[in-house]
Amino acid sequence: MSFASAIYGCKGLELNDREKRFFREARPWGFILFSRNADNPEQLRRLTASLREAVGYDAPILIDQEGGRVQRLRPPLWRAWPAARRYGELFERDEGKGLRAAHLGARLMASELTDAGINADCLPVLDVPVPGAHDVIGDRAYSGDPASVAALGGVVAEGLLASGVLPVVKHMPGHGRACADSHKALPVIDAPLSELEVSDFAPFHALRSLPLAMTAHAVYAALDPENPATTSATVIRETIRERIGFEGLLMSDDISMKALKGGIGVRSRAALRAGCDVVLHCNGDMAEMEAVAKEAVVLSGRELARSEAVLALLAQPSEHLDIDSALVEFAEIMGLSGEDRWG
């Protein structure tokens, strides 16, 4: 089956006729959802079903459900999951409990996602923050220690996969040093390559066998002083593919973020030419999606092989989880209160 090298969002709680026609013709690799698309579990199930009906195949549907401040599905209808740093703090006190809690949290969160028809989560965040960096990452990171980030990110990815949800590693090759929020401006990271290799790149290298990753909209002066990673053939080829050794499907971060320059079509073309396998466009703006579609290509060759490897993981049966028991154990380890919701 052929797919175009794009992932799209949609505007609201249900698809309109224009969106249905566009998605049917564009044949995107997948979709991504946000809080604007989720009112209640039943509505969300209808929306995910209608997205797949529109394209005529079982397209991956992604979401940013990290826990903490980045969580698209929120109380009172979905649980409030702890930020990544909470697992890191527990890991510092007791490694075994930290790993167990992170794994259980991922499995439980995945159970909510699959119930809604969502089968990919933009998690784990493997960025390593440093003092003085912008707080766009902040407590979304597990720790400031690369080995701890890798350990916790690894069990989170395992938990998602065990529950039938694809993990999307972010933000490669590392956003933790960013001095600006790439949603609003282009961060420039000035650290030398020797420092980046032992810190920023290390968690991504440790988990390089994971199936999906997202690029960072940041310039790494030591790698390519002119272009952010998303549109830098040098960064993608020499660092993401060679130094880090990532062989999975590489998607851009949201192509509409203000860190990037030029029109949406120009950005999409630059990302694909640089080596991104798939372009991510999130805001659901039809004119912008049409511009992306003009630049998207049918996946073939290595890109198609990477896509097939990812989709094969979704065909594997997930491991059974006793939700009630897992919730009790998770709450006990994390010291959380409330039977079914936590802040």
C-alpha positions as a Markdown table, in Angstrom:
| # | Residue | x | y | z |
|---|---|---|---|---|
| 1 | Met | 0.0 | 0.0 | 0.0 |
| 2 | Ser | 1.3 | 3.5 | -0.9 |
| 3 | Phe | 1.5 | 6.4 | 1.5 |
| 4 | Ala | 2.5 | 10.0 | 1.1 |
| 5 | Ser | 5.3 | 11.4 | 3.3 |
| 6 | Ala | 3.1 | 13.5 | 5.5 |
| 7 | Ile | 1.2 | 13.4 | 8.8 |
| 8 | Tyr | -1.7 | 15.9 | 9.2 |
| 9 | Gly | -3.9 | 17.3 | 12.0 |
| 10 | Cys | -7.5 | 18.2 | 11.6 |
| 11 | Lys | -9.4 | 21.3 | 12.8 |
| 12 | Gly | -12.2 | 20.1 | 15.2 |
| 13 | Leu | -14.1 | 17.3 | 16.9 |
| 14 | Glu | -15.3 | 15.8 | 13.6 |
| 15 | Leu | -14.2 | 15.8 | 10.0 |
| 16 | Asn | -15.8 | 18.2 | 7.5 |
| 17 | Asp | -16.4 | 17.2 | 3.9 |
| 18 | Arg | -13.4 | 19.1 | 2.6 |
| 19 | Glu | -11.1 | 17.4 | 5.1 |
| 20 | Lys | -12.5 | 14.0 | 4.1 |
| 21 | Arg | -11.9 | 14.7 | 0.4 |
| 22 | Phe | -8.4 | 16.0 | 1.0 |
| 23 | Phe | -7.3 | 13.1 | 3.2 |
| 24 | Arg | -8.7 | 10.6 | 0.7 |
| 25 | Glu | -6.7 | 12.2 | -2.1 |
| 26 | Ala | -3.5 | 13.0 | -0.1 |
| 27 | Arg | -3.1 | 9.5 | 1.4 |
| 28 | Pro | -1.0 | 10.7 | 4.4 |
| 29 | Trp | 1.2 | 8.3 | 6.4 |
| 30 | Gly | -0.7 | 9.2 | 9.5 |
| 31 | Phe | -2.6 | 11.8 | 11.6 |
| 32 | Ile | -2.0 | 13.7 | 14.8 |
| 33 | Leu | -4.6 | 14.9 | 17.3 |
| 34 | Phe | -4.7 | 17.7 | 19.9 |
| 35 | Ser | -6.9 | 18.9 | 22.7 |
| 36 | Arg | -9.1 | 20.7 | 20.2 |
| 37 | Asn | -10.0 | 17.3 | 18.7 |
| 38 | Ala | -11.0 | 15.7 | 22.0 |
| 39 | Asp | -14.2 | 16.4 | 23.9 |
| 40 | Asn | -15.1 | 12.9 | 25.3 |
| 41 | Pro | -14.0 | 9.3 | 24.8 |
| 42 | Glu | -16.9 | 8.3 | 22.5 |
| 43 | Gln | -16.5 | 11.4 | 20.3 |
| 44 | Leu | -12.8 | 10.7 | 20.1 |
| 45 | Arg | -13.4 | 7.1 | 19.0 |
| 46 | Arg | -15.7 | 8.4 | 16.3 |
| 47 | Leu | -13.1 | 10.8 | 15.1 |
| 48 | Thr | -10.3 | 8.3 | 14.9 |
| 49 | Ala | -12.5 | 5.9 | 13.1 |
| 50 | Ser | -13.6 | 8.6 | 10.6 |
| 51 | Leu | -9.9 | 9.5 | 9.9 |
| 52 | Arg | -9.2 | 5.9 | 9.0 |
| 53 | Glu | -12.4 | 5.6 | 7.0 |
| 54 | Ala | -11.5 | 8.8 | 5.0 |
| 55 | Val | -8.2 | 7.3 | 3.8 |
| 56 | Gly | -9.4 | 3.7 | 3.6 |
| 57 | Tyr | -6.6 | 2.1 | 5.6 |
| 58 | Asp | -5.5 | 1.7 | 9.2 |
| 59 | Ala | -3.4 | 4.8 | 9.4 |
| 60 | Pro | -1.3 | 5.5 | 12.5 |
| 61 | Ile | -2.9 | 8.2 | 14.7 |
| 62 | Leu | -0.4 | 10.1 | 16.9 |
| 63 | Ile | -0.8 | 12.4 | 19.9 |
| 64 | Asp | 1.5 | 14.2 | 22.4 |
| 65 | Gln | 0.5 | 12.5 | 25.6 |
| 66 | Glu | 3.6 | 12.9 | 27.8 |
| 67 | Gly | 2.1 | 13.7 | 31.2 |
| 68 | Gly | 2.6 | 16.9 | 33.1 |
| 69 | Arg | 2.1 | 20.1 | 31.1 |
| 70 | Val | 2.2 | 18.3 | 27.7 |
| 71 | Gln | -1.0 | 16.2 | 27.8 |
| 72 | Arg | -3.7 | 16.5 | 25.1 |
| 73 | Leu | -6.2 | 14.3 | 26.9 |
| 74 | Arg | -6.9 | 15.7 | 30.3 |
| 75 | Pro | -9.2 | 15.3 | 33.3 |
| 76 | Pro | -12.0 | 14.9 | 34.2 |
| 77 | Leu | -12.5 | 12.4 | 31.4 |
| 78 | Trp | -8.9 | 11.2 | 31.2 |
| 79 | Arg | -6.3 | 10.9 | 34.0 |
| 80 | Ala | -3.6 | 13.5 | 34.7 |
| 81 | Trp | -0.3 | 11.7 | 34.3 |
| 82 | Pro | 2.9 | 12.8 | 36.1 |
| 83 | Ala | 5.5 | 14.8 | 34.3 |
| 84 | Ala | 8.6 | 12.8 | 33.2 |
| 85 | Arg | 10.7 | 14.5 | 35.9 |
| 86 | Arg | 8.6 | 12.8 | 38.6 |
| 87 | Tyr | 9.9 | 9.5 | 37.4 |
| 88 | Gly | 13.4 | 10.8 | 37.3 |
| 89 | Glu | 13.2 | 12.0 | 40.9 |
| 90 | Leu | 12.0 | 8.6 | 42.0 |
| 91 | Phe | 14.7 | 6.9 | 40.0 |
| 92 | Glu | 17.3 | 9.0 | 41.9 |
| 93 | Arg | 16.0 | 7.7 | 45.2 |
| 94 | Asp | 15.3 | 4.1 | 44.1 |
| 95 | Glu | 16.2 | 3.0 | 40.6 |
| 96 | Gly | 14.0 | -0.1 | 40.6 |
| 97 | Lys | 10.9 | 1.9 | 41.7 |
| 98 | Gly | 11.6 | 4.6 | 39.2 |
| 99 | Leu | 11.8 | 2.2 | 36.3 |
| 100 | Arg | 8.8 | 0.2 | 37.4 |
| 101 | Ala | 6.7 | 3.4 | 37.7 |
| 102 | Ala | 7.8 | 4.7 | 34.3 |
| 103 | His | 6.9 | 1.4 | 32.7 |
| 104 | Leu | 3.5 | 1.1 | 34.4 |
| 105 | Gly | 2.7 | 4.8 | 33.6 |
| 106 | Ala | 3.4 | 4.2 | 29.9 |
| 107 | Arg | 1.3 | 1.1 | 29.8 |
| 108 | Leu | -1.6 | 2.7 | 31.6 |
| 109 | Met | -1.5 | 5.9 | 29.5 |
| 110 | Ala | -1.3 | 3.7 | 26.4 |
| 111 | Ser | -4.5 | 1.8 | 27.5 |
| 112 | Glu | -6.4 | 5.2 | 27.4 |
| 113 | Leu | -5.0 | 5.9 | 24.0 |
| 114 | Thr | -5.8 | 2.6 | 22.4 |
| 115 | Asp | -9.3 | 2.8 | 23.8 |
| 116 | Ala | -9.7 | 6.0 | 21.8 |
| 117 | Gly | -8.2 | 4.5 | 18.6 |
| 118 | Ile | -4.8 | 6.3 | 19.0 |
| 119 | Asn | -1.8 | 4.1 | 18.4 |
| 120 | Ala | 1.3 | 6.3 | 18.5 |
| 121 | Asp | 2.5 | 8.6 | 21.3 |
| 122 | Cys | 5.2 | 11.3 | 20.8 |
| 123 | Leu | 7.1 | 9.9 | 23.8 |
| 124 | Pro | 9.7 | 9.3 | 25.3 |
| 125 | Val | 11.4 | 12.7 | 25.5 |
| 126 | Leu | 15.1 | 11.9 | 25.5 |
| 127 | Asp | 16.4 | 15.5 | 25.7 |
| 128 | Val | 18.9 | 16.3 | 28.4 |
| 129 | Pro | 18.4 | 19.7 | 29.9 |
| 130 | Val | 21.2 | 21.9 | 31.2 |
| 131 | Pro | 21.2 | 24.8 | 33.7 |
| 132 | Gly | 20.2 | 28.0 | 32.0 |
| 133 | Ala | 18.4 | 26.4 | 29.1 |
| 134 | His | 14.9 | 27.5 | 28.1 |
| 135 | Asp | 12.2 | 25.7 | 30.1 |
| 136 | Val | 10.4 | 24.5 | 26.9 |
| 137 | Ile | 11.8 | 21.1 | 27.9 |
| 138 | Gly | 12.1 | 21.5 | 31.7 |
| 139 | Asp | 10.2 | 18.8 | 33.6 |
| 140 | Arg | 9.3 | 17.1 | 30.3 |
| 141 | Ala | 12.8 | 15.6 | 30.6 |
| 142 | Tyr | 13.4 | 12.6 | 32.9 |
| 143 | Ser | 16.7 | 13.9 | 34.3 |
| 144 | Gly | 19.8 | 15.9 | 33.6 |
| 145 | Asp | 21.8 | 12.7 | 33.5 |
| 146 | Pro | 22.0 | 11.1 | 30.1 |
| 147 | Ala | 22.2 | 7.5 | 31.4 |
| 148 | Ser | 19.1 | 8.0 | 33.6 |
| 149 | Val | 17.2 | 9.5 | 30.6 |
| 150 | Ala | 18.1 | 6.5 | 28.5 |
| 151 | Ala | 17.1 | 4.0 | 31.2 |
| 152 | Leu | 13.7 | 5.7 | 31.9 |
| 153 | Gly | 13.0 | 6.4 | 28.2 |
| 154 | Gly | 13.7 | 2.8 | 27.4 |
| 155 | Val | 11.2 | 1.4 | 29.8 |
| 156 | Val | 8.6 | 3.9 | 28.7 |
| 157 | Ala | 9.1 | 2.9 | 25.1 |
| 158 | Glu | 8.8 | -0.8 | 26.1 |
| 159 | Gly | 5.6 | 0.0 | 28.0 |
| 160 | Leu | 4.0 | 1.7 | 25.0 |
| 161 | Leu | 4.9 | -1.0 | 22.6 |
| 162 | Ala | 3.7 | -3.7 | 25.0 |
| 163 | Ser | 0.3 | -2.0 | 25.0 |
| 164 | Gly | 0.1 | -1.6 | 21.2 |
| 165 | Val | 1.3 | 2.0 | 20.9 |
| 166 | Leu | 4.2 | 3.2 | 18.9 |
| 167 | Pro | 6.7 | 5.4 | 20.7 |
| 168 | Val | 8.0 | 8.5 | 18.9 |
| 169 | Val | 11.4 | 9.5 | 20.3 |
| 170 | Lys | 12.0 | 13.2 | 20.5 |
| 171 | His | 13.7 | 15.6 | 19.8 |
| 172 | Met | 16.7 | 14.2 | 17.9 |
| 173 | Pro | 19.6 | 14.9 | 18.2 |
| 174 | Gly | 18.7 | 16.8 | 21.5 |
| 175 | His | 16.7 | 19.8 | 22.4 |
| 176 | Gly | 17.8 | 20.1 | 26.1 |
| 177 | Arg | 20.3 | 23.0 | 25.6 |
| 178 | Ala | 17.9 | 25.1 | 23.6 |
| 179 | Cys | 17.9 | 28.8 | 24.6 |
| 180 | Ala | 14.5 | 29.4 | 23.0 |
| 181 | Asp | 11.2 | 27.8 | 22.5 |
| 182 | Ser | 11.2 | 26.5 | 19.0 |
| 183 | His | 7.4 | 27.0 | 18.7 |
| 184 | Lys | 8.3 | 30.7 | 18.7 |
| 185 | Ala | 11.9 | 31.2 | 17.6 |
| 186 | Leu | 14.9 | 29.2 | 16.3 |
| 187 | Pro | 17.2 | 28.0 | 19.1 |
| 188 | Val | 21.0 | 28.0 | 18.4 |
| 189 | Ile | 23.0 | 25.5 | 20.4 |
| 190 | Asp | 26.7 | 26.4 | 20.7 |
| 191 | Ala | 28.1 | 23.4 | 22.6 |
| 192 | Pro | 31.1 | 21.7 | 21.1 |
| 193 | Leu | 30.7 | 18.3 | 19.4 |
| 194 | Ser | 32.7 | 16.5 | 22.1 |
| 195 | Glu | 30.1 | 17.7 | 24.7 |
| 196 | Leu | 27.1 | 17.0 | 22.5 |
| 197 | Glu | 28.3 | 13.4 | 22.0 |
| 198 | Val | 28.7 | 12.5 | 25.6 |
| 199 | Ser | 25.5 | 14.2 | 26.8 |
| 200 | Asp | 22.9 | 15.2 | 24.3 |
| 201 | Phe | 23.3 | 12.4 | 21.8 |
| 202 | Ala | 23.9 | 9.7 | 24.4 |
| 203 | Pro | 20.2 | 8.7 | 25.2 |
| 204 | Phe | 19.3 | 8.7 | 21.5 |
| 205 | His | 22.3 | 6.5 | 20.7 |
| 206 | Ala | 21.3 | 4.1 | 23.5 |
| 207 | Leu | 17.8 | 3.8 | 22.2 |
| 208 | Arg | 18.7 | 4.0 | 18.5 |
| 209 | Ser | 16.8 | 0.8 | 17.7 |
| 210 | Leu | 13.4 | 2.3 | 18.5 |
| 211 | Pro | 11.1 | 2.6 | 15.4 |
| 212 | Leu | 10.2 | 6.3 | 15.2 |
| 213 | Ala | 11.9 | 9.6 | 16.0 |
| 214 | Met | 11.2 | 13.3 | 15.6 |
| 215 | Thr | 13.7 | 15.9 | 14.7 |
| 216 | Ala | 14.5 | 19.1 | 16.7 |
| 217 | His | 14.0 | 22.5 | 15.2 |
| 218 | Ala | 17.3 | 23.8 | 16.5 |
| 219 | Val | 20.7 | 24.8 | 15.0 |
| 220 | Tyr | 23.7 | 23.0 | 16.2 |
| 221 | Ala | 26.6 | 25.3 | 15.5 |
| 222 | Ala | 29.2 | 22.5 | 15.7 |
| 223 | Leu | 27.3 | 20.4 | 13.1 |
| 224 | Asp | 25.7 | 22.9 | 10.7 |
| 225 | Pro | 25.7 | 26.6 | 11.7 |
| 226 | Glu | 23.2 | 27.5 | 9.0 |
| 227 | Asn | 20.3 | 25.1 | 9.1 |
| 228 | Pro | 18.2 | 23.6 | 11.9 |
| 229 | Ala | 18.4 | 19.8 | 12.2 |
| 230 | Thr | 15.0 | 19.3 | 10.6 |
| 231 | Thr | 16.3 | 20.8 | 7.3 |
| 232 | Ser | 19.9 | 20.0 | 7.6 |
| 233 | Ala | 21.1 | 17.1 | 5.4 |
| 234 | Thr | 24.4 | 17.2 | 7.3 |
| 235 | Val | 22.8 | 16.8 | 10.7 |
| 236 | Ile | 20.5 | 14.1 | 9.6 |
| 237 | Arg | 23.1 | 12.1 | 7.6 |
| 238 | Glu | 26.2 | 12.5 | 9.7 |
| 239 | Thr | 24.7 | 12.8 | 13.2 |
| 240 | Ile | 21.3 | 11.2 | 13.3 |
| 241 | Arg | 22.0 | 8.4 | 10.9 |
| 242 | Glu | 25.7 | 7.9 | 11.5 |
| 243 | Arg | 26.8 | 9.1 | 14.9 |
| 244 | Ile | 23.6 | 8.2 | 16.7 |
| 245 | Gly | 22.9 | 5.2 | 14.4 |
| 246 | Phe | 19.2 | 5.7 | 14.2 |
| 247 | Glu | 17.7 | 3.5 | 11.4 |
| 248 | Gly | 14.0 | 4.0 | 12.0 |
| 249 | Leu | 11.4 | 6.3 | 10.4 |
| 250 | Leu | 12.4 | 9.9 | 11.0 |
| 251 | Met | 9.7 | 12.5 | 11.1 |
| 252 | Ser | 10.0 | 16.3 | 11.4 |
| 253 | Asp | 8.7 | 18.2 | 14.3 |
| 254 | Asp | 5.7 | 20.4 | 13.4 |
| 255 | Ile | 6.6 | 22.1 | 10.1 |
| 256 | Ser | 4.4 | 25.1 | 11.0 |
| 257 | Met | 6.4 | 26.1 | 14.1 |
| 258 | Lys | 8.0 | 29.6 | 14.0 |
| 259 | Ala | 11.6 | 28.2 | 14.3 |
| 260 | Leu | 11.5 | 27.5 | 10.6 |
| 261 | Lys | 11.7 | 30.1 | 7.8 |
| 262 | Gly | 9.9 | 30.3 | 4.5 |
| 263 | Gly | 6.4 | 29.2 | 3.4 |
| 264 | Ile | 5.0 | 25.8 | 4.4 |
| 265 | Gly | 5.8 | 24.3 | 1.1 |
| 266 | Val | 9.4 | 25.5 | 1.2 |
| 267 | Arg | 9.8 | 24.1 | 4.7 |
| 268 | Ser | 8.3 | 20.7 | 3.7 |
| 269 | Arg | 10.5 | 20.4 | 0.7 |
| 270 | Ala | 13.6 | 21.3 | 2.7 |
| 271 | Ala | 12.8 | 18.8 | 5.4 |
| 272 | Leu | 12.2 | 16.0 | 2.9 |
| 273 | Arg | 15.3 | 16.8 | 0.9 |
| 274 | Ala | 17.4 | 16.9 | 4.1 |
| 275 | Gly | 16.4 | 13.4 | 4.9 |
| 276 | Cys | 13.2 | 13.4 | 7.0 |
| 277 | Asp | 11.1 | 10.5 | 5.9 |
| 278 | Val | 7.8 | 12.1 | 6.8 |
| 279 | Val | 6.8 | 15.8 | 7.4 |
| 280 | Leu | 4.5 | 16.6 | 10.4 |
| 281 | His | 1.9 | 19.3 | 10.0 |
| 282 | Cys | -0.3 | 19.9 | 13.0 |
| 283 | Asn | -2.6 | 22.9 | 13.0 |
| 284 | Gly | -5.2 | 21.6 | 10.5 |
| 285 | Asp | -5.1 | 24.6 | 8.3 |
| 286 | Met | -6.3 | 23.4 | 4.9 |
| 287 | Ala | -4.3 | 25.8 | 2.8 |
| 288 | Glu | -1.1 | 24.8 | 4.6 |
| 289 | Met | -1.9 | 21.1 | 4.3 |
| 290 | Glu | -2.5 | 21.5 | 0.6 |
| 291 | Ala | 1.0 | 23.2 | 0.4 |
| 292 | Val | 2.5 | 20.2 | 2.2 |
| 293 | Ala | 0.7 | 17.8 | 0.0 |
| 294 | Lys | 2.3 | 19.3 | -3.1 |
| 295 | Glu | 5.8 | 18.5 | -1.7 |
| 296 | Ala | 5.0 | 15.1 | -0.2 |
| 297 | Val | 6.2 | 12.1 | -2.1 |
| 298 | Val | 5.1 | 8.5 | -2.1 |
| 299 | Leu | 7.2 | 6.5 | 0.2 |
| 300 | Ser | 9.5 | 4.1 | -1.6 |
| 301 | Gly | 12.9 | 2.5 | -1.2 |
| 302 | Arg | 14.5 | 2.9 | 2.2 |
| 303 | Glu | 11.7 | 5.2 | 3.4 |
| 304 | Leu | 9.1 | 2.6 | 2.5 |
| 305 | Ala | 11.1 | -0.2 | 4.2 |
| 306 | Arg | 11.3 | 1.9 | 7.4 |
| 307 | Ser | 7.6 | 2.6 | 7.3 |
| 308 | Glu | 6.8 | -1.1 | 6.8 |
| 309 | Ala | 9.0 | -2.0 | 9.8 |
| 310 | Val | 7.1 | 0.5 | 11.9 |
| 311 | Leu | 3.6 | -0.7 | 10.8 |
| 312 | Ala | 4.6 | -4.3 | 11.4 |
| 313 | Leu | 4.9 | -3.5 | 15.1 |
| 314 | Leu | 1.3 | -2.4 | 15.2 |
| 315 | Ala | 0.3 | -5.8 | 13.7 |
| 316 | Gln | 1.8 | -7.6 | 16.8 |
| 317 | Pro | -0.7 | -8.4 | 19.6 |
| 318 | Ser | -0.2 | -6.3 | 22.7 |
| 319 | Glu | 0.4 | -7.9 | 26.1 |
| 320 | His | -2.6 | -8.1 | 28.5 |
| 321 | Leu | -2.6 | -5.6 | 31.4 |
| 322 | Asp | -4.8 | -5.8 | 34.4 |
| 323 | Ile | -5.7 | -2.2 | 34.5 |
| 324 | Asp | -7.1 | -2.1 | 38.0 |
| 325 | Ser | -4.1 | -3.8 | 39.6 |
| 326 | Ala | -1.7 | -1.7 | 37.6 |
| 327 | Leu | -3.4 | 1.5 | 38.7 |
| 328 | Val | -3.2 | 0.5 | 42.4 |
| 329 | Glu | 0.5 | -0.4 | 42.0 |
| 330 | Phe | 1.3 | 2.7 | 40.1 |
| 331 | Ala | -0.4 | 5.0 | 42.6 |
| 332 | Glu | 1.4 | 3.2 | 45.5 |
| 333 | Ile | 4.8 | 3.6 | 43.9 |
| 334 | Met | 4.3 | 7.2 | 42.9 |
| 335 | Gly | 2.5 | 8.2 | 46.2 |
| 336 | Leu | -0.5 | 9.4 | 44.3 |
| 337 | Ser | -3.9 | 10.0 | 45.8 |
| 338 | Gly | -7.4 | 9.4 | 44.2 |
| 339 | Glu | -8.8 | 6.2 | 42.8 |
| 340 | Asp | -8.7 | 7.2 | 39.1 |
| 341 | Arg | -7.3 | 10.7 | 38.6 |
| 342 | Trp | -4.2 | 12.4 | 39.6 |
| 343 | Gly | -2.9 | 16.0 | 39.3 |
